[in-house]
Amino acid sequence: MAERHLLPRFRVLAVAALCEPTQWVGYLPLYAAVAGGLGAVALAAGGGHFGMAALAAAACYALIAAGAIGLGALWAAQWLLRLPAAAAVGLVALVALPDWWQRARLDSPQHWWAFAALAGVAWGYLVIEGRNHGLSASACLRRSTGVAAMGLAHGLLVSLIGLVAVAPAFAEEDAARPLSALWAGATGDPWAVLLLSSAWCLAIGVFSQILWDDRPITAPLRHL
């Protein structure tokens, strides 16, 4: 029911509710742990400690993976893991673009337009998909916005892990130092970089649906 009826119609909370009746003692501590991990991401990034934020983001995914191992498919399905999987692939292409992180600024209208365009087309795609699955207008707008918000959060977590912990080790030598210095607060605008990369990852995640066996981006992370 979850895979064929609930998830294609973006009923993520209903999928989460299915986890609770028989195993709530096992599920609730993991929910609390993931919530604590997300809080650690926010606190560390808000304080400018982007390395710690990347570690906390990785810990969140480790907790989700632990829940999938111990609690099964329903636990994993509610986290929409196709979104971060596709976002990680999209981040590879983003890192390959030369020195864009040095030019990103929150006070630049151009970068806000880019963010709005990427997030807007992703959200619009989800709205159309929801309507094509028979949702009412209000339910479609509400659930599509929720899925887009989850995708943007995944984009932020993937960006932290990829851009802070991974990309500096693989970037060309003349670009690695500026990228590393960005997270140390020595140059650039790290929040503008994270904002743009999160929207990029959201758009890549949503539009990568066409590569996933013709199944919705909300489907569980598995092939048939």
C-alpha positions as MATLAB code, in Angstrom:
seq = 'MAERHLLPRFRVLAVAALCEPTQWVGYLPLYAAVAGGLGAVALAAGGGHFGMAALAAAACYALIAAGAIGLGALWAAQWLLRLPAAAAVGLVALVALPDWWQRARLDSPQHWWAFAALAGVAWGYLVIEGRNHGLSASACLRRSTGVAAMGLAHGLLVSLIGLVAVAPAFAEEDAARPLSALWAGATGDPWAVLLLSSAWCLAIGVFSQILWDDRPITAPLRHL';
ca = [
       0.000    0.000    0.000;
       2.763    2.461    0.903;
       4.699    1.993   -2.320;
       1.760    1.829   -4.732;
      -0.736    4.208   -3.142;
       0.700    6.471   -0.421;
       4.138    7.459   -1.692;
       3.124    8.243   -5.304;
       0.563   10.632   -3.795;
       3.186   12.207   -1.495;
       1.516   10.905    1.687;
       4.800   10.728    3.584;
       3.241   11.267    7.013;
       0.834    8.399    6.392;
       3.792    6.139    5.613;
       5.458    7.244    8.838;
       2.247    6.479   10.738;
       2.317    2.907    9.480;
       5.591    2.409   11.330;
       4.214    3.266   14.729;
       1.450    0.905   15.883;
       3.500   -2.235   16.408;
       7.071   -0.997   16.864;
       6.869    2.489   18.347;
       9.355    1.612   21.103;
      11.952    0.879   18.429;
      11.068    3.760   16.125;
      10.787    6.715   18.473;
      14.404    6.719   19.724;
      15.637    6.757   16.134;
      13.292    9.602   15.251;
      14.665   11.511   18.236;
      18.241   10.714   17.234;
      17.728   11.923   13.662;
      16.024   15.070   14.959;
      18.979   15.644   17.267;
      21.349   15.180   14.343;
      19.464   17.765   12.303;
      19.594   20.119   15.275;
      23.348   19.607   15.480;
      23.638   20.450   11.783;
      21.730   23.700   12.321;
      23.713   24.699   15.412;
      27.101   23.908   13.892;
      26.378   25.598   10.560;
      24.783   28.578   12.288;
      27.976   29.034   14.291;
      30.138   28.807   11.195;
      31.497   25.351   12.097;
      30.836   23.794    8.713;
      33.118   20.816    9.262;
      31.132   19.817   12.337;
      27.909   20.413   10.410;
      29.103   18.031    7.691;
      29.858   15.375   10.312;
      26.401   15.825   11.834;
      24.821   15.539    8.371;
      26.693   12.296    7.761;
      25.540   11.058   11.168;
      21.910   11.704   10.181;
      22.245    9.446    7.158;
      24.056    6.839    9.254;
      21.106    6.809   11.664;
      18.627    6.468    8.802;
      20.680    3.582    7.415;
      20.793    1.947   10.852;
      17.030    2.232   11.062;
      16.638    0.673    7.627;
      18.783   -2.265    8.719;
      17.039   -2.746   12.040;
      13.466   -1.679   11.303;
      12.933   -2.411    7.631;
      11.550   -0.884    4.478;
       8.847    1.375    5.922;
      11.386    3.236    8.027;
      13.581    3.872    5.017;
      10.702    4.737    2.660;
       9.500    7.767    4.624;
      12.852    9.583    4.189;
      12.549    9.782    0.371;
      16.101    8.563   -0.116;
      15.993    8.808   -3.889;
      16.297   12.557   -3.440;
      19.707   12.543   -1.689;
      20.929    9.731   -3.940;
      20.218   11.819   -7.031;
      21.453   14.981   -5.303;
      24.837   13.356   -4.717;
      25.134   12.660   -8.451;
      24.101   16.217   -9.249;
      26.683   17.578   -6.843;
      29.430   15.934   -8.905;
      28.452   18.070  -11.885;
      28.197   21.174   -9.707;
      31.697   20.738   -8.290;
      33.045   20.421  -11.827;
      31.912   23.980  -12.623;
      34.969   26.248  -12.225;
      35.182   28.502   -9.170;
      31.468   29.290   -8.961;
      31.661   29.193   -5.167;
      33.959   32.224   -5.197;
      31.323   34.340   -6.954;
      28.229   33.303   -4.954;
      26.902   36.115   -2.763;
      23.693   36.489   -0.765;
      23.507   40.142   -1.787;
      23.515   39.224   -5.478;
      20.049   39.314   -7.101;
      21.353   36.982   -9.794;
      21.960   34.210   -7.289;
      18.552   34.676   -5.678;
      16.977   34.406   -9.131;
      18.950   31.200   -9.727;
      17.759   29.781   -6.399;
      14.150   30.728   -7.162;
      14.322   29.225  -10.644;
      15.800   25.914   -9.480;
      13.483   25.536   -6.491;
      10.480   26.785   -8.449;
      10.754   24.385  -11.366;
      11.317   21.470   -8.969;
       8.250   22.410   -6.929;
       6.212   22.927  -10.091;
       7.179   19.490  -11.361;
       5.991   17.957   -8.093;
       2.700   19.881   -8.257;
       1.999   18.599  -11.759;
       2.914   15.064  -10.743;
       0.608   15.264   -7.740;
      -2.295   16.470   -9.854;
      -1.634   13.700  -12.354;
      -2.031   11.229   -9.479;
      -5.518   12.567   -8.791;
      -4.864   14.815   -5.796;
      -7.155   17.726   -5.085;
      -5.672   21.179   -5.616;
      -5.233   21.894   -1.901;
      -3.793   18.476   -1.082;
      -1.484   18.681   -4.082;
      -0.099   22.088   -3.086;
       0.341   21.045    0.543;
       2.009   17.710   -0.115;
       4.161   18.955   -2.990;
       5.463   21.728   -0.777;
       6.278   19.185    1.929;
       8.173   16.941   -0.476;
      10.030   19.945   -1.910;
      10.992   21.020    1.606;
      12.332   17.536    2.332;
      14.238   17.621   -0.932;
      15.744   20.994   -0.071;
      16.783   19.683    3.349;
      18.394   16.657    1.688;
      20.101   19.044   -0.719;
      21.564   20.989    2.198;
      22.808   17.848    3.954;
      24.314   16.441    0.769;
      25.920   19.806   -0.009;
      27.496   19.973    3.424;
      28.938   16.486    3.107;
      30.017   16.886   -0.505;
      31.306   20.453   -0.603;
      32.846   20.582    2.877;
      34.239   17.091    3.375;
      34.735   15.630   -0.106;
      35.130   18.211   -2.873;
      38.273   19.959   -1.555;
      40.160   16.668   -1.793;
      39.275   16.217   -5.473;
      39.205   19.770   -6.800;
      42.050   21.035   -8.933;
      44.912   22.454   -6.915;
      44.228   26.081   -7.794;
      40.560   25.694   -6.805;
      40.969   23.527   -3.703;
      42.413   26.251   -1.505;
      39.585   28.748   -2.137;
      36.974   26.051   -1.506;
      38.661   24.965    1.722;
      39.105   28.576    2.787;
      35.406   29.196    2.199;
      34.417   26.875    5.035;
      37.095   28.324    7.302;
      35.562   31.771    6.878;
      38.585   33.199    5.103;
      36.905   33.996    1.801;
      33.595   33.983   -0.032;
      30.028   33.598    1.226;
      29.459   30.025    2.474;
      25.720   30.456    3.011;
      25.222   31.618   -0.555;
      27.108   28.554   -1.756;
      24.988   26.231    0.387;
      21.772   27.945   -0.709;
      22.559   27.568   -4.399;
      23.873   24.032   -4.107;
      20.816   22.949   -2.083;
      18.459   24.276   -4.763;
      20.583   22.646   -7.475;
      20.457   19.307   -5.655;
      16.687   19.627   -5.187;
      16.154   20.201   -8.903;
      18.490   17.366   -9.883;
      16.770   15.068   -7.399;
      13.281   15.808   -8.691;
      14.076   15.693  -12.402;
      16.177   12.542  -12.053;
      12.880   10.693  -11.619;
      12.977    9.804  -15.318;
      16.016    7.611  -14.592;
      14.360    5.580  -11.833;
      12.445    2.825  -13.629;
       9.583    5.216  -14.450;
       8.659    5.365  -10.777;
       8.068    8.520   -8.675;
      10.918   10.200   -6.863;
       9.114    9.346   -3.624;
       9.369    5.600   -4.310;
      11.613    3.502   -2.040;
      15.290    3.342   -2.890;
      15.299    0.061   -4.767;
      14.952   -1.294   -8.267;
      12.362   -3.821   -9.386;
];
